[in-house]
């Protein structure tokens, strides 16, 4: 999504600086200033923020498994480094990319809005640390003239995806993909260009006195899809059969808990094939009311799920 945001900023004529660990020579050739660095290094973050009028913070350590210390250092402390630099250099606006998982406790969430509270227990460190980072970003609204908001795009997908779609296809090809539960759960998704456009809309709406300031927003395609029908549609784009075998949600949660215990006890590398968080994400319904985003910064998913699937199919056939 970060690249999609950069593309849209360039298209409207904005000067763009990127702070990342990787090199992007194609962006540099188009006039983007690329600064290499790590969110964990406060001095490097300072150098990246200095001179900017606004910051869109999309970087994070994602995933369902990993060292707690790394999630803390990147997602929480890294965000605090950005906020400190923003106030030091009098940056006017900051849009923080959050996640609906900051509210997820493993149970169904059907049509919920932003009044949904943070849970008291977490199934893994990613949503926990993203929630802490989101709270820090929203609390910084108004500090030294900085205006902030947080966006919660749900299940970002589309061409160029280096994570979700390739992993889904790889698991299916390896015969490791199982349907969790009866296959009736509904979920929200968001096409990558829609998610990127929402970031620009929210950024532009961050003005003194605006309703956007200091608030969080769910983002999606505007209507939920059946989780397993959507997955089967993705698999069909690469001529893979639909998911056939299934296990119950309760069984998947138990398997996930056992896998987590084994990986923790024996300090195994990599990540478990199943965790409690993954089981809950795949086996429960979680979709949200995006009325607030529609009202406060005129968000609307311009690219439909059907059109997005066509674009994804073209990219997958070329990849």
Secondary structure, DSSP 4 states (H G I P E B T S, - for coil): -HHHHHHHHHHTT---EEEESS--HHHHTTT-EEEE--TT-HHHHHHHHTT-SEEEE-----SS---HHHHIIIIIIHHHHHHHHHHHTT--EEEEE--GGGG--SS-EEEE-TTPPPPSS-SSHHHHHHHHHHHHHHHTTTGGG-EEEEEEE-SEESTT-SSHHHHHHHHHHTT---EETTS--EE--EEHHHHHHHHHHHHHH--TT-TTTT-EEEE-SSS-EEHHHHHHHHHHTTTPPPP--EE-HHHHHHHHHHHHHHHHHHT-SS--S--HHHHHHHHS-EEE--HHHHHHH-----S-HHHHHHHHHHHHHH-
